[in-house]
Amino acid sequence: MSLKPALTAVAVLLAVLVTLVVPASASAAINVSVGIGDQASGLFDNENFKKLRVKKVRYFVKWDAIDREYDTSQADQFVAAARRNKADVLMHISSNDVTNLKQAELPSLKKYRDKVGQLVKRYRRQGVKTWGSMNEANHASQPTWDNPKRAAQYFLELRKMCRGCKIVGLDVLDQRGVDGYIRRFYKALGSKKRLASIVGIHNYSDTNRYRSAGTKLILRSVKKYNKRAQFWLTDTGGVVKFGSSFKCSSANPAKAEKRAAKALDYMFKLTKQFRRDIKRLYIYNFFGDNCAGRFDAGLVKSNADPTPRPGYERVRKQLKNFRR
């Protein structure tokens, strides 16, 4: 008997055995990495967070935090905790006044270069190599809300200061007029349009209203200027409480928490729909505040009471099909 047929049969048998051994979730993995955004360094010690096995996190920091001892102390603790847990931090530069809409200081390029440059040096030494030049640039809480040209200039400055870093060059909310903001941003870049190749999207409106119009508009608008751009959902999630549109009673939050869980399911559905373009998803946030504040999208009730909400279980289940 020839040895060749026997070897062929063995090879086929081994191939079958390999398919049986490899978990179904691994073969069905969607090529989108999922992370968590939060401002609390205690995140990494929470047992429910550990169960998610998330290795990408997002933290936003005021552009002038280097002059604020409390802010740098908080950022230091977060970055140190992330490093101990081998988590990659997306450090996103943000407004220094998110409370008073349209009142945040718009730093000059010189001031941005100075203040943000010091932050880059401080945290790059600690291993932070993923940055965002301006968080949610088109929202009224940010200094660039009506100045996409300055947002473009900030990106170019950060790119110079952090060579070799991954940089979210444009980060926008899916609100009215976002297409015009994108157009003006890329126009300001001129011949350097291709450099803004990572674009962040905050698509709370789509996610929580079960639609896709805002996300589609951002994808389509960016691709007019950079066909090779990739997209990160840098800030999205299921809203438990926000203004009059999404109400929640701290005494009886069950209905609001259930609604948020449904939105999280849709968030993953939306991500799957656009998985050819979307490469990362950062869910905001992990710790809620028991519906006490203006905004709450936590996967657990609060830092003081880290009881998982229904949305946490939805996320944990969905993560089996995504990368970390």
Secondary structure as UniProt FT lines:
FT   HELIX           3..21
FT   HELIX           24..27
FT   STRAND          30..37
FT   HELIX           41..45
FT   HELIX           47..52
FT   STRAND          56..62
FT   TURN            63..64
FT   HELIX           65..67
FT   HELIX           69..84
FT   TURN            85..86
FT   STRAND          88..94
FT   TURN            101..102
FT   HELIX           109..124
FT   TURN            125..127
FT   STRAND          130..132
FT   TURN            135..138
FT   TURN            140..141
FT   TURN            143..146
FT   HELIX           148..161
FT   TURN            162..164
FT   STRAND          166..168
FT   STRAND          170..173
FT   TURN            176..177
FT   HELIX           178..189
FT   HELIX           190..195
FT   STRAND          198..202
FT   HELIX           204..209
FT   HELIX           213..223
FT   TURN            224..225
FT   TURN            227..228
FT   STRAND          230..236
FT   STRAND          241..242
FT   TURN            243..245
FT   TURN            250..251
FT   HELIX           254..273
FT   TURN            274..277
FT   STRAND          278..284
FT   TURN            290..291
FT   STRAND          295..296
FT   HELIX           310..318
FT   HELIX           319..321
FT   STRAND          322..323
//
